[in-house]
Amino acid sequence: ILAQSRPLFLYIDAIDDNFKYAPAHWLRCQRGLFYAVMDLIRDSESAARLHVVIALRDIALASTRASDAGTRYFEETHVNVLTWNNRSIKTLLRHKVERLPDAYFLDPRNKTIASWLGVSKVLNRREARYEEGVEDYILRHTRLVPRDVVILGNRLCRAILHFRSDPSGMSIADVVR
């Protein structure tokens, strides 16, 4: 059936939501998923029609590479390790904000973080009391990983809709904390 069908794309993510409850079991599940997908790639008939993208914890990938057959995966071109730094996470945040519906912006023609949140600076209430760029302020309250940025963005979007009738009532600091 697969040979006669159009290409099929599968994206598997969020498989580790409960990793903290049973890490040894989830590690084995993720390793099994990795090996199953790598076997699919070796089957040239399946690989041409079935494209599977999976997200693994770094510990799962490291454990596959530490196994007896792990050296075969060191140069594997199908494995991409995503590294997140300040620049890449800022790019992700900006792109996510640009894709929001117009209703979330003060000026929908200008889909920036400042237009989304209604401010470009936030007063940092620490002892130094200085103004900080809103983008830096938001990201400082995450672990600089995509999931944290998405969760915080969703929380901010809910707050924006809730306080749309009274923008002065919205405190970014209250939502971010």
Salt bridges, closest charged atoms under 4 A:
ASP16 OD2 - ARG57 NE 2.95
ASP16 OD1 - ARG147 NH1 3.58
ASP39 OD1 - ARG42 NH1 2.93
GLU76 OE2 - HIS78 ND1 2.43
GLU98 OE1 - HIS95 ND1 3.63
ASP102 OD1 - LYS111 NZ 3.00
ASP107 OD1 - ARG109 NE 3.11
GLU132 OE1 - ARG140 NH2 2.89
GLU135 OE1 - LYS90 NZ 3.95
GLU135 OE1 - ARG94 NH2 2.81
ASP136 OD1 - LYS90 NZ 2.79
ASP148 OD2 - ARG143 NE 2.74
ASP174 OD1 - ARG177 NH1 3.81
